[in-house]
């Protein structure tokens, strides 16, 4: 398997490894991504010179370093899940206490009750509780995402046919839009605030009109969500906590 080319930067006494992702698709723009798992990627359009790449990385090096520092700070406060009563789990941007009921003769269920996540299990098994919660989140995500998509579509006048909607767990993306027009969303996104969910959905809807991150794309997004940067920053800031619980 061919290894991903990399570039090593130094800032603040720290060595930062950047993965280089060449893209030949027309309309691709050079963009730098810092992910919650502390990986750094730069998408490089065909025809980009070494001078162009060096300039872009030099201009963004402090931003990269700051994003990595912010994600590390969040990780320090993210504790591994044990799936026991008293833990907190996110749903629509709010923390909810988990209450586990061991009931051998009762069907296994998950429900939201008075602000708590109530899980009934037949055996005290952390993996089983985790699986039940994942299924519950997936079902809730299907409903919430479909409702938010339906609410946003009337504003997206460029969309003539409602796009297909798919859910898929992704490690570094909240969503994407395929060349065929299918919008895929990460079910973990349902743990984020509604405004953040709307931002991701509208972001992908804009890709139905502008298939890259050009100035026209960002202009379209800003026209329909002027505060998109605030919602994106909030989502980025809680990514590690949301994805770990």
N, C-alpha and C positions, 0 to 999 in steps of 0.2 A: 504493500500500500504506500503510495507516494506521500511523503511528509509535507505538511503545510509550510510554505516559506515564512520566515519570521524576520523581524527587525528588532534589535535591542536598543532601547533608549535609556538614558540616564537623566534623572532629575531628583533634586533634593537628596542626593546620595543613594538613591534607589535605582536598581536596574529594572526596567519594565520591558517585558517581552510582548511584542505586537505581532499578531498573526496577519499575514497578507493574503487577502482573498481577491484574486483577479476575477473580473466580470466582463464578459464580451457582449452582454446584452445591450442593444442600443438604448440610449437615454440614461444609462447608469451614471450616477455622480459619485465622486470620491467622498466617502463618509467614514467616520470613525465611531466605533461602538465600544462602550465599556459595560460588561455584563456583571450581574450580581455575583457570579461565581469567580469574579476577578480576572476573567479573560478579556483581552483587548483585541479587537479586530479592526482592520481598515479595508474597506471594499474599494478596489482599484479598477476604474474603468479602463477599457482597452485604449492604448495610446498615451497613457499617463507616463510622463518622463520621471526619471529619478529625481530631477530637480523639483518637479511639482510635488512628488511624494515627500521629499525632505522638507519642503516649505510647509506643507500641510501638517506634518507631524510636529515640526518646530512651533508652529502657531498654536497647536492644541496640547502640547506636552503638559503644561500646568493644569489644564482642564482634566486630562487623563489622570494625572497624579492625584488631583483632588477627588475625582470620582472613585478611584480605587481606595483612597483613605476613608471616604464616606461609607462605602460598602463594607470595609473592614470594621468600622465602628458599629455598624448595624449587626454584623456577624457576632461581635462580642456579646451582644445582648440576646442573640437568638439561641435558645436552648433546645436540645434534641427532644423530640416528642416521645413521651412514655405512654400516652393514651390512657391516662388515669383521671379520676375525678379531681377537679380543681385546676386543671390546665385551662389555658385560654386559647381559643381558636377564632380566627377571623371569619366574618361573613359580612359582605357589603360594607367593608371598612370599619366594622366595629368588632371588638373582642367579645366573645361569649364564653362563659365558663362551661366546661365539659362536666357532665354528670353521668357516670356509668352505673347502670343497674344490672346486677347479676341475677337473671331470672331464667333458670333452666327450662321451665315449662311454658314460657311465653315466646311468641314469635319475635325474632330479632328486628328491631326498628331503630330509626333515628328520627328525631323530631325537634323542632324549635319550640320551647315552652317557656314563657315568661323570661325571655332573654337568655335562656340556657340551652345548650345542645344536650339533649337527653338521649342516651344510647342504651338500649336494652340488648344484652347479649346472653347467650345460653352458657358460654364458658368465659372465664376471665383470661382472655387472650389478646395481647396488644395488637398483634397482626390482624386479628379478626375485627377489632374495633377500628383500626386504621382503614381496613377495606370497606367497612360499612360507611364510614365517614366519607371516603373517596366516592363511593357510589351516590351518597346523598348530595355531595357537592356537585357531582356531574349532572345529576337530575335537576338540581336547582339552577345550575349554569345554563342548561338548555332552555329553561323557562325564562330566566332573567335576560339572557342574551337575545332571544327571539323577541321578547317584549321591547327591549331597548332598540333593537334594529328596526322593528316596526314603527317605533316612535320617532326615529331619526330619518327614516326614508322620505317622508314628505318634504323635508328640508333639502334633501340631496336631489335637486331637480335634474342633475345629469344622469341619474340612474333611472333607466326606463323599464328595466325588468329586475324585480327583487332578486338579489344574489342568493345562491345556495349557501347555507351556513353549516359548518362542520366544527366539531370540537376535537382537540388533540392536545395531549400534554406535551409541552415543549420546554426545553431547558433554558433557552435564552431569548425566547420571543413570547410576547403576549398575543400576537396575532400576525397573520399574513394574508395576502390576496394572490391567488394563482392567476397565471395568464388567462385562464378560462373564466375568471370572474368568481371563483368560489372563495368565500371568506372563511378562514380557519381561526378559531379563538382558543386560547389556552383555558381550560376549565378552572385553573387556579385564579384566573382573573375575577371570578365571582366573589372572591374574598376581599377585593378592593372596593373603594367607594364608588357609588354610581357614576359620579362625574368622571372618574378615571376609566370606567367601563365605556362610557359614552365617547371619551377621547379615543380609545383604541378602535372602537367600531367606526367612528367617523374617519379616523386615519385610514382604515382599510377601504372605506367607501370612496375616499378621495383617490385611492389608487385605481378605482374603476375608470376614472377620468384621466388621471395623470399616473402613468405606470412607473414612475421613478420619483426620487426625492429632489426634483428640480425646484426652481424658484416658483414656477407655476403651481406645483403641488402644495408648497407651504403657504402660498397666497390663498389657494382654495380652502385649505384647512383653517387658516386664520379668519377668513371671511365668515365661516359658519361656526367657529369656536375661537373667538378672540383670545381666550385665556388658556389655550391648549398647552402652552409651556408650563403653566402652573400645575395643571393636572398631570402632565408628564413627569414633572419633578417630584410631585407627591407620590406617584406610582413607583418611580425609580427608587425613591427613598425608603419605601416599605417593601421592596421586592424580596429581600432576603427573609424578612419576617413572614411575609405572605406565603412564600414558596416552602417554608420549613414547617408549616403547621396546617 
